């Protein structure tokens, strides 16, 4: 008998809010794999229950140990197929999923992307700012290197896309106003959910709108690039 064929790693995009924003292919893949590696098993369980999917879940997040990484890789090498999912959107975009993808490729495993939603593209598509050329910076550094990163983006001519949390959105916009001046800006929150909101204007006007509104959920910040 020959060696048992190894499994595959499927990188599966899941909804960023509205559970209807998942592809047929993603659902079929989640139903077919041996197990699912999830950023937060509690969050992912809600999605899986919604679609009647019952599969073993393993947590895989930024605090996962090397032992957990080895466990997942060894199971794939032994013939099991795995799906990698994140709490919301596409794995590897501002989350630790790339670590598992990189290790799987280093071990010769097939990695298959199952495309779908991602917050940065969803927000950018409805922003009204230029979308032909943009740069995605994810979350700014919390402390060390934060101001250096901001200064490095001031001369950027492409549209700039950032992520930010509820607790830091006001501070970040203040810093952006100081560093960039009052450029055109779009901030999106609660994308695809009931309270989805787009704030459009200049950085200062968006800041004023946010002060009068509920600051809840994750935010996408989009800033126009510097004119040449």
Secondary structure as GFF3:
##gff-version 3
##sequence-region A 1 228
A	DSSP	beta_strand	8	12	.	.	.	ID=ss1
A	DSSP	alpha_helix	24	32	.	.	.	ID=ss2
A	DSSP	beta_strand	35	38	.	.	.	ID=ss3
A	DSSP	alpha_helix	41	50	.	.	.	ID=ss4
A	DSSP	beta_strand	56	59	.	.	.	ID=ss5
A	DSSP	alpha_helix	66	77	.	.	.	ID=ss6
A	DSSP	beta_strand	82	85	.	.	.	ID=ss7
A	DSSP	alpha_helix	97	106	.	.	.	ID=ss8
A	DSSP	beta_strand	110	114	.	.	.	ID=ss9
A	DSSP	alpha_helix	119	125	.	.	.	ID=ss10
A	DSSP	beta_strand	134	139	.	.	.	ID=ss11
A	DSSP	alpha_helix	146	153	.	.	.	ID=ss12
A	DSSP	beta_strand	159	164	.	.	.	ID=ss13
A	DSSP	alpha_helix	169	180	.	.	.	ID=ss14
A	DSSP	beta_strand	184	189	.	.	.	ID=ss15
A	DSSP	beta_strand	197	202	.	.	.	ID=ss16
A	DSSP	alpha_helix	203	211	.	.	.	ID=ss17
A	DSSP	beta_strand	219	223	.	.	.	ID=ss18
###
